[in-house]
């Protein structure tokens, strides 16, 4: 069998369209998942045992089950439960956002714990409202500490997003599979798809290491 990667050039527009969909999905789920994760991290520290229990159950469930199973349940089962139609994009956003929220909640929870108790005591001594304490004092410090791990979570989500091809969403992986099937050239097409994922994920991974060093240096100063 002759390997010819030039055949992929004829499908570069389709692959680019799939890549843009993958990036769009990842960005939406990262933003929503980070917001959800921060809220859940606050709930994990609540004085209310029910709030703590529910938030902990959510985190343990979505961290302890395969993302593909979560995606399939939301795509196939949730519409039956709710009695509404969900598009594959909506299902993918829900599934990946819930997953991202679960893993980032632990990141935020660890970073919140790392903020010194004296910071909160100072807020109380100044008579600052609870919301001001969180948004103006605690959150900025927690975010700085959480940035390296959050970036790592984003890279993981970008790679996990390939699973949405299983529900027919036209992301990079789905487009690549279709081209591979239609051309009977799986080696060339799927190799290029893998290279595209690597070209995007590898620099981000290196950036995580760089940011982590910068953050640690700043905290040590």
Buried (B, 14 or more C-beta within 10 A) or exposed (E): EEEEEEBBEEBEEBBEBBBEBBBBBBEBBBEBBBBBBBBBBBBBEEEEEEBBEBBBEBBEEBEEEEBBEBBBBBBEEBBEEEEEEBEBBBBBBBBBBBBBBBBBBBBBBBBBEEBEEEEBEEBEEEEBEEEEBBEEBBBEBBBBBBBBBBBBBBBBBBEBBBBBBBBEBBBBBBBBBBBBEEBEBEEBBBBBBEEBBEEBBEEEBEBBEEBBEEBEEEEEE
